[in-house]
Amino acid sequence: MPPAVHPNFQKLKELYAQTPVILAPMEDVTDVVFRRLCRELGGDIGMTEFVNVEGLLRGCKNARRKIRLADDDQLTAIQIYGSDPERLAEAARFAAEAEPFFLDINCGCWVPKIAGRGAGAGWLRNPDAMVSMAKMVVSNVSLPVTVKTRIGYGPESDMPIVDLARRLEDAGVAAITIHCRTAQMGHSGAADWSWAQKAREVVSIPVIVNGDVKSAADAKRAIDETGCAGVMVGRRAIEHPWIFREAYGLLRGGSSVAPPTAEERIALCKRHLRANVEERGEPYGVRCTRRHLSGYLSGLHGAAMLRQKLNLEDSLEGCLAILDAWLERSAAAA
Ligand SMILES: Cc1cc2nc3c(=O)[nH]c(=O)nc-3n(C[C@H](O)[C@H](O)[C@H](O)COP(=O)(O)O)c2cc1C
């Protein structure tokens, strides 16, 4: 009898047929706390930040923490990275025990200390090796395996991504996310979604378009222009996680969703602070929420002053008092 196909293949297929808006993996951002907040705002499919396979296999505490999934992380994938196919396959087997929704291989990180050593986007320098590596990982786990990559390493005039997408599909990869920049571009320049469209045209597995989706309108435009199965949102979610409900409102409901109210913005600040302190304690939990607060407070009256006060406050109680005082002042003014 042939081995049973893992049920998550079917689940992935069904979810990816519904034009998903996926939370991008982001180091030091898409942890258990932030994934939950995004889920509550509609971003139910997400990924852990990338996890180094050597750290994972050596038992490094930090790497093991990153693959820890909560009960409500049902639609969360674990992303791994490394430069050695066998170690990637071994780490994939290990990560699969955490029962993620699927496993993703990072073939897109441009950072020189990672790509320069052949991991992340370094794989794009040798598409043959990348395809064999993907094949090896796929054959080592029963879960779906996806790949997140870029359009090329740079500065190719003809990007390898189209041929690569076809070959990754042949290798058994279940879906591909394309960050539509080259590795050499890092995060600069504009993402060219037309490459996602070209890759999508040659495969039957879902292709997810990524890069510069900053609003619901962008999400719709990216889908309309590329015909891709879904979009992935990174940086905009850090400052505006409401993008998930706004994008779904437009993509599925066909209408614009009202932006968050001031009260919602303050409530999210408080919720995120509390959850991070519960997870990490003080003052680290407060400090690592700061990168989000600035965006959450965007557009509020006196936002600059509010940010300044919060940036100087390391205690949870102090931050909550600052936010409550703003609410009181705003109610009094109304
Ligand atoms: C702070 C930060 C951390 C990131 N970490 C990862 C990562 O761990 N794995 C990965 O595949 N991409 C990572 N990325 C890239 C994003 O997933 C995404 O591909 C990129 O930001 C482009 O999408 P955007 O324009 O929506 O931000 C990171 C990006 C940022 C800004």
The ligand as an SDF file (V2000), in Angstrom:
LIG
                    3D

 31 33  0  0  0  0  0  0  0  0999 V2000
   12.5750   42.2990   10.5030 C   0  0  0  0  0  0  0  0  0  0  0  0
   12.4780   41.3090    9.3710 C   0  0  0  0  0  0  0  0  0  0  0  0
   12.8070   39.9970    9.5910 C   0  0  0  0  0  0  0  0  0  0  0  0
   12.7030   39.0550    8.5560 C   0  0  0  0  0  0  0  0  0  0  0  0
   12.9580   37.7450    8.8280 N   0  0  0  0  0  0  0  0  0  0  0  0
   12.7060   36.8030    7.8630 C   0  0  0  0  0  0  0  0  0  0  0  0
   12.7750   35.4130    8.1590 C   0  0  0  0  0  0  0  0  0  0  0  0
   13.0560   35.0000    9.2900 O   0  0  0  0  0  0  0  0  0  0  0  0
   12.5040   34.5530    7.1470 N   0  0  0  0  0  0  0  0  0  0  0  0
   12.1730   34.9560    5.8780 C   0  0  0  0  0  0  0  0  0  0  0  0
   11.9190   34.1340    5.0020 O   0  0  0  0  0  0  0  0  0  0  0  0
   12.0860   36.2680    5.5920 N   0  0  0  0  0  0  0  0  0  0  0  0
   12.3160   37.1820    6.5490 C   0  0  0  0  0  0  0  0  0  0  0  0
   12.1320   38.5050    6.2590 N   0  0  0  0  0  0  0  0  0  0  0  0
   11.6250   38.8990    4.9210 C   0  0  0  0  0  0  0  0  0  0  0  0
   10.0930   38.9650    4.9250 C   0  0  0  0  0  0  0  0  0  0  0  0
    9.5180   37.7120    5.2220 O   0  0  0  0  0  0  0  0  0  0  0  0
    9.5640   39.4550    3.5560 C   0  0  0  0  0  0  0  0  0  0  0  0
    9.9320   38.5290    2.5700 O   0  0  0  0  0  0  0  0  0  0  0  0
   10.1100   40.8240    3.1830 C   0  0  0  0  0  0  0  0  0  0  0  0
   10.0820   41.7220    4.2780 O   0  0  0  0  0  0  0  0  0  0  0  0
    9.3150   41.4260    2.0070 C   0  0  0  0  0  0  0  0  0  0  0  0
    7.9570   41.5550    2.3390 O   0  0  0  0  0  0  0  0  0  0  0  0
    7.3160   42.9710    2.8170 P   0  0  0  0  0  0  0  0  0  0  0  0
    7.6010   43.9770    1.7260 O   0  0  0  0  0  0  0  0  0  0  0  0
    5.8490   42.6810    2.9600 O   0  0  0  0  0  0  0  0  0  0  0  0
    7.9800   43.3440    4.0910 O   0  0  0  0  0  0  0  0  0  0  0  0
   12.2750   39.4560    7.2650 C   0  0  0  0  0  0  0  0  0  0  0  0
   11.9760   40.8080    7.0530 C   0  0  0  0  0  0  0  0  0  0  0  0
   12.0580   41.7280    8.0730 C   0  0  0  0  0  0  0  0  0  0  0  0
   11.6840   43.1520    7.7990 C   0  0  0  0  0  0  0  0  0  0  0  0
  1  2  1  0
  2  3  1  0
  2 30  2  0
  3  4  2  0
  4  5  1  0
  4 28  1  0
  5  6  2  0
  6  7  1  0
  6 13  1  0
  7  8  2  0
  7  9  1  0
  9 10  1  0
 10 11  2  0
 10 12  1  0
 12 13  2  0
 13 14  1  0
 14 15  1  0
 14 28  1  0
 15 16  1  0
 16 17  1  0
 16 18  1  0
 18 19  1  0
 18 20  1  0
 20 21  1  0
 20 22  1  0
 22 23  1  0
 23 24  1  0
 24 25  2  0
 24 26  1  0
 24 27  1  0
 28 29  2  0
 29 30  1  0
 30 31  1  0
M  END
$$$$
